[in-house]
Amino acid sequence: MPETQFVLDVDEANFQSAVVERSRQTPVVVDFWAPWCGPCRALSPILERLVAKRNGAVVLAKINVDENPNLAGYFRIEGIPAVKAIKDGAIVDQFEGLLPEEELVAFLDRITPSEAETQIGEAAKKETSDPAGAEAIYNRVLAEKPDHIAARLGLARLRMAVGDFAAVERLLETIPPGGEAGAEVDRLRAEVTLRRQPAADEAALRKQIESDPENAMPRFELGRALAAMGKHAEALALLYSAAERDRELARGKVKEAMVQIFHIIGQRSDLAEEYRDKLRRVMY
């Protein structure tokens, strides 16, 4: 089969764009083969036909190992045909050798997005430009699958944007802890906690800090207020300055507020790492 939009020849020059980057949008099946390999010649047309039938839900990238030894070495290819399924830049499934067609179909089924996943992807793209459209899609998915995690998270993000904190909490209730979803749940819950704080008079707090610079409490209150506004870097700087002035406050309310911000900006972000270290030095 000649190269098409769903079946393409890949080499070392275009591997990053054709496989790694493309896999962030569409699963890519990478077929390592060589012209002299009999099983490869038997497998390739079957894979090409099965991928073409999926009409873009998955893409096939063919890599000639003789012409691309560095790629073969990087993937530690010892025997061919060797097939890797890549999603979001990572290998999610693989096999080696010639498989029966029904097993190839099952392999492709495992990596092909379901109808619900396709709808979720469409909704995620609309969250900013067309929130009403995104919400309608999420609700359709949840009508069929009430516990669908990605749909619940997407709808929770939309409810957060309009300040419907009770709805956010209801949507998060049934999502189990851990994993990527767990991190998003922690982020949303932390944002709810911060944004539910009573509104603060920013101007009055700044004047109080100016008139009494060693008083830790207005620094803490202003830092927490700024965090609720999404001004995380300034909020952390003020919370840290409060911690420097009051170690008891640092070990309690300041630490709690900082942890909530860390959930929002990413536990391993540079900013979180910086202020986690700073707070630890002040506390101990």
ABEGO torsion letter per residue (X at the ends): XBBBAABBBBBAAAAAAAAAAAAAABBBBBBBBBAABAAAAAAAAAAAAAAAAAGGABBBBBBBAAABAAAAAAAGBABOBBBBBBBGGBBABBBBEBBBAAAAAAAAAAABBBAAAAAAAAAAAAAAABAAAAAAAAAAAAAABAABAAAAAAAAAAAAAAGBAAAAAAAAAABBBEEAAAAAAAAAAAAAAAAABBBBBAAAAAAAAAABAABAAAAAAAAAAAAAAGBAAAAAAAAAAAAAABAAAAABAAAAAAAAAAAAAEAABAAAAAAAAAAAAAAX
